Amino acid sequence: MAQVLEFKLPDLGEGLTEAEIVRWLVEVGDVVAIDQPVVEVETAKAMVEVPCPYGGVVTARFGEEGSELPVGAPLLTVAVGATEASAAAPKDDGAAAEEPSGGSGSGNVLVGYGTGAPAARRRRIRPERNTASAAPAAPAAPAAPAVVSAPGRPAPVAVAVGEVNGRQGPVAVVSPLVRRLARQHEIDLRGLTGSGPDGLILRADVDSAIREAGNVAATEARTAAEPVVTETSTVQVGAAVPATAERIPLRGVRGAVADKLSRSRSEIPDATCWVDADATELMAARAAMNAASGPSGGPKVSVLALLARICTAALARYPELNSTVDTAAREIVRLPGVHLGFAAQTERGLVVPVVRDAHTRNAESIGAEIARLTELARTGKLSPAQLTGGTFTLNNYGVFGVDGSTPIINHPEAAMLGVGRIMPKPWVHQGELAVRQVVQLSLTFDHRVCDGGTAGGFLRYVADCVEQPAVLLRTL
């Protein structure tokens, strides 16, 4: 006899609480093997394929592509030990099915992301059919199955037609995401007509209702936005948002970036100092290193790799900037190792991959790791673990053709070095005016961990290494 087991969205680690369904990899009725990927999800940090710990036939999926699910919400159900035909139409006797504590799957829901021992035994209410009879006066259409949720569990996406809880008519049972979205925007789901199968209320229906409500609010705002005359001044009450304005949800990578930057600005009293440096000798040293490796001597050393190596040397001299602040304990925590993050722009948005133990690597090793992580970022295959745990960030915004910036610290770190474009500029060199390769360096730092003298010393040391790479040799 087949057992119907429920697979929930696993804990993806690193404090993530929800994920967006990007693409389903299986359909209802498909036979899946243990640890076969069944869905591709995007978190605020990475895009990953989620494998199912059970083998059997998929009997239900929960959530549309593009919808968000919280960790612990049902993803799909699998009939273990069933044939495809029997699983497609399971017998529903109203009994409750138990999920076994072991022996039905691998337990390795997502390798490397904190999946622990198999879940303890727990009872789950199986789907029940609507048994309400039709009124004798008129024949009733066949009733679709009603899906019943166990207490404390998000309801699956389904629509029940018939008498439910003593009420006649269509009843929409929507996903937690749709309910939350409607609740946040004060949309009454009972007044909506679903565009999904059998009148299912989809996220698009709620979005449309939100837009309509926004249009009404905008009209009311335009009416109300008249000058208000007070005894001392004339005040304009707000500016109406045009009905044609585009609204882009802050979610996924963009939402994560917005949250982190807002938290950084609200919690960290940051300050920025900057300096122009002559990078001519650094560029010459890089050219010499790459020439020495020969045409087949391996990957070339990048400017970013050299700057990263300079940063690790500077942090060894100024460890105050390789720290974080424990606000609860009111302590500055100096970190023993340098895990160097670097800003990378991708189609999914700005991400910051982390080079682990950068203080133990030379320029070639750092460069190879940067290249590897950049390729993973480009293809959207970075894991959450590769995007967290940084202690200091290097931001090369010069690739965008700009000279300077005042970076926002990557919370909870204490500092970030920004690097502008390297370009020919007039420069006084050895008492003579010459054209040199000049770069602007900026350091944004948490003023709680150090004062300007320490920050200035760090930045000056970095600039000295850029201008005279031989300075770095003394620290190797």
N, C-alpha and C positions, 0 to 999 in steps of 0.2 A: 504493500500500500504506500502510495506516495505521500511524502511530507512536504508541505508548503512552508518554506523558510523565507524569512524576510531579511534582506540585506540593507543596512542603513549606511548613510554617508559617513565614512570613517573620519576619525580625528586625523587631519592632515598635518598636525604638528605646528610648532612655531606660533602658537596662540591664535591660529586661524579659526573662525567660528562659522564660516559659511563659504559656499562655492557656487559658481554659476555653471549650469549645464551648457556646455558648448555643443556637444554632438553625442547622440546615442550611437553605440557601436553594435547593439543587438535590438531585435524586434521581439514583440510578444510572440511566443511560439517557437523561438529559436532555442536550440540545444546549446548550452554553454558548458565548458569544462572548468574544473577547479582552477582558480587564479587566472582565468581568461579576462582581459580587459572588456568591460561592458559599457563604460561611459567615459567621455573626455570632459573634464571639468576645469574651470579656470578660477583660481583663487586670486586674492589680492597680490600674490607674489609669483605665481607660476601657473603653467598649464600642465596638467598631469592626466594620465589614463588610470582609471580606478579598476583594479581587478576584483572579481567576485570570488569569495572564499568557498562557494558552493558549486557543485556540478549538477546539472539537471535541465529542466525546461523553464524558460522565462514565462511566467503567468501574468505579470503586471509590471508596468513601469510607472514611476511617480515623477511628475515634473516635465514640463515642456522644455525644448531647447531654448535657451535664452533666459530661463527662470533661475532664481537663486534658491538654494536650499540650505538650511542650517545644518551644522554637524549633528548627527543623530537622527535626522529625518529619513524616512524610508526612501530608498532608491528604486528597488525592484523586489519582486518575490520570485522564488525559484521552486519548482516542484522537483524535489530530490527523489530519484528512483522511479520517476514517471516516464512514460513514452510521450512522444510529441503529441499524439492524438489524445491520450487520456488527460494530459496536462492542459490541453487547449480548452477542455470543457470539464473541469473538476467537479466531482460530486459535492454538493453543498448540503450537509445535513445539520448545519447550525452548530456543530460541535466546535470546541476550542482546540486548536492545535498547539502542541508544545514544541519549542525549539530545543533540540538536544544540546547539552553542554559540550559535547565533543564528538568527533568521529564523522561529521557530515561535511567538513570542509577543511581548508588549509589553515585558517586562522591568520594567514598573512594577507590582510586586506590591502595594505599598501606598504611595501617593503621600505623600511627606513623611516617611517613616519609614526612610530609609537604605537603600533598595534600590539596589544598585549595578549594575555591568555584568552581563550574562547569565553564568550559571555556566559554568565550563570543562567541556569534554567529559568525560563519565564514563560508566562502564558500569553498567547496572542489570540484575539477574537478573529475568527475567519469571516470572510464576507458572507452576509446573510441575504437571502432573497426576500423581496417584499411579498408578504403573504396576504395582503389586504385584498378582499374580494371586490369585484366591481358592483356598482349599484344595479339592481335588477331592471331598472327602467331603460337602460341603454347599455349596449355592449361596450366594454372597455378595451382599449388597446393593450397589447402585452406590456407588462410592467418591466422596465429595465431594473437590473439588480441595484439595490442600495448598498453603498459601502459604508460600513460602520467602523468608527475609530475607537481604539481602546483609550481609556482615560489618559490624558497627558501626552497623546501622540498626535502629530499632525494628520489631518484627514487626507486620503488620497484624492487625486483629481478624478471626479466622477459626477454623474448627474443621476438622480433617482426620480422616476416619474411615477406618480401614484400617491397613495395616502401615506405620509410619513409624519410620525409624531402627531397624529390626529389632524393633519392639515392636508387638503387636497390640492394637487397641482404640481408643477415642476419645482423641484428643490435643487439648487446648485450647491454642490460640496466642492469648494475650491481649495487650491493649494495654500499653504501657510504664507507664501510670498504674496499671493494675490490678496489674501485677507489683511496682511500687514500693510500693504500698499493702500488698500481701500481705507483702512483704519487711520493711517497717517494723514490722508487727504479728506477724511470725513465723507467718504462715498458710501451710500447705502446700497449694499449688494442686492437687496431685495427689489430695488427699482431698476436693475439692469437686465437687459436681454443678452444672453450669452451668444457669441458667434461660433462657439466650438460645437463639436458633435452633440446632438441632443440638447442643445441650448447651454452647453457648458460655458461658464464664465471664465474667460481667459484674461491674461494680463493686458492684452491689447484692448479688451473691453473696458477695463479699469482705467488704462491710460487715456482712452478716448473720453471717458467721463471726467477725468481730471482736466483735460484740455477744455472741455465744454464748460466746466465750472470756472476754469481760469478766464475764459472769454467773458462769462457773466461778471466775474469779479473785476476784470479790466474795464468793462463798460461802466460798472458802478464806480470804479476808481476815477475814470475820466470825468464822471459827473461830479464826484466829490472833490476833485482836484481843482478847486477854485481858490483864489487868494482869500485868506482869512485875515481880516483886519482886527488887530488888537489895539490897545491903547498906545503901544510903543512902536510897533512895526507891522509890516505886512509879511505873512508867512505862507509859503507855498506848501500845501499838504501833499507831499508825495508826488512821484512821477509814475504814471501808468505804464505797465509793461505792455508793449504792443502785442496784439493777438497773434501776429505772424512771427513773433520771436521764437527762435529754436531753443528747445530745452534738452540738455544733454545730461542724463543721469550720472551722478558721481558714484560710480561703482567700479569694481574690478581694480585694475592697476591705477586708473585715474582717481578713484575714491581713496585707495590706500595712500597714494601720494598726497592727496589733499589733507587727509587726516594726520599724516606724519608731519607735514610742513606746518599745519596749524598748531599741532602740539608743540613743535619745536619753537615756534614764535611765541607761544603763550607761556612756555615753561622756562626757556633758556634766555638769560640776559646776554645776548651775543654782542660782539664788537668786531669790527673788521679793520685790518691794516693791510697796506699793499706797498709794493716796490717794483720799479722797473729794473730789469737785469739784462746784461749783455750775454746772450746765449750763443754767441759765435763759436766759442771754444767747445761748448757742449755739442753743437752740431758737428764740429770737426772731429771730436772724439768718437761720436757715433759713427760717422763715415769711416773712420779708421778701424773701428771694431768690426764693422760689417765687411770691409775690404779684406781684413785679416782672415775672416772665416771662409773666403773664397766663394766661387759660384755655386758650389754644392756643399757648403759647410753648415747647412742647417738654416733655420729661420733667422731673419734679420732682427737686430735689436731695435725696438721702437723708442721714440722720444718719451712716450708715456712710461715705458719700462724703466728708463733711466731716471725719470722724475720720481717714480715710485721707489726706486732704490735710494735716491736722495732723501725721500721722506722717512724711510725706515732708519737711516743714519741720523737724521735730525731728531726723530722721536727718541732715539737712544740717549741723546744729549738732553732733551727736554721731555721727560716722561710725563710731566703734568698734562700734556696735550693728548696722551694716550690713556684717557681715563673716562669715567662717567660719574654722575652724581646720584647718590641714593638719597632722594628727597625725604623718604620716610625716616631714615636713620640720621639724616643731616650729616652725611659723610661723603667725601670724595674717594672714589674707588680707583686706584691706579692699577691698570691691567698689566699682567706680566708679559703678554705677547702682542704682537702687532698683526691684526687681521685687517688687511687693507682693502677697503671698498673703492670701486671706481665707477663713476657715472657712465652709463651706456644708454644711448637713445635707440629705441627699437620701435617697430610698428605698433606694439602694444603700449608704448609709453616709456617713460624714464624708469630704468631699473638700476640697481646698484649691486652687481655681483661682488663677491668677497674673495680675495686671495688669502687663503689661510696661512698663518705662520710666515708672513712676508719678511719678517726680521731674520729668518734663517735662510733666505734665498738670495742669490745674486741676480744681476740684471737680466741675464739670459733666462733663468728659471722663472722670474716674475713675468717676463715678456711672454714666455710660452703659456703660462697659466692665464694671463690676460687674454691671449688669443683664443685659448680653449673656451673660456667662460663667455667671451664675446660671441663666438659662434653659437654656443648654446642659447644665449640671449636672443640672437637673431632668429633662431628657429623656434623660440618659445619653449625650450626644453629645460630651462633652469629649474632646479628643485627649490622648494622653500628654504632648505638648509644652506643652499649656495647663495641665498639672498639676504641672509641674516647673520648676526654675530660680529659685524664689523666694529672696529675700534677707532678707525680714522678713515676719512674719505678723501680721495683725489678726484677733482672735477676738471677735466680738460674741455672747457667750453670754447677754446680756441678753434676747435674743429668746425664751429658754426661761423667762423670769420669775425669774431668779436674780440676786442682787446681786453676788456675788464668786466668784472662782475662782483657783487657782494653775495656770495653763496649763503643759503640757509643751511644750518647744521643738520646733519642726518641724525635725528634723535634716536637713541640716547647718547650719542657720541659727544665729544667735547670740542672738536675742531674739524675744519675742512679746508684744504688748500685748493684754490682755484688757479687755473693756468689759462692765460689768453693766447692768442695766436702769436706765432714767432714770425716776424717780418722785418725786412730791411728798414732801418731808420737812421737818421743822423745821430751820431754819438761821439762824445769826446773820448778818444782812446789814446792813452799814452801822451796826453797833452795836445793831440791833434784831432781835428774834426774828421770823422770817417763815417762810412756807411757800415753799420753792424746789424747783426740779427738780434733784435730786441724783443723781450717778452715781459708782460706784466704779470706779477704773482700777487695773489690776494689770500689772506688768511682770515677766516672767520672763526672766532673762538668763544668758548663759554667763559665769561668773565668771573664765574664762581670758582673755576679751577685754577686760575692764574691771573696775574695782572699784565699790563701792557709790556712790561720789561721782558717777561718770559716769552710772550707771543712775538714781540719784536726780535728777540734773540733767535727764536726758531726760524722766523721768516728770513732774517739776515743770513743765517747759516745756509738755508736753502738757496738763497740768491748767490752766495759765495761759491757754492758747489756748481751752480749753473754757469757762473762766469769763469770759474777755475776748477774744472773737474778734478784736478790733482788734489784739491782739498779733501775730496772724498776718499782718496787712496789712504789717507792717514787713519781712517776709521775702519778699513777693511781688515 
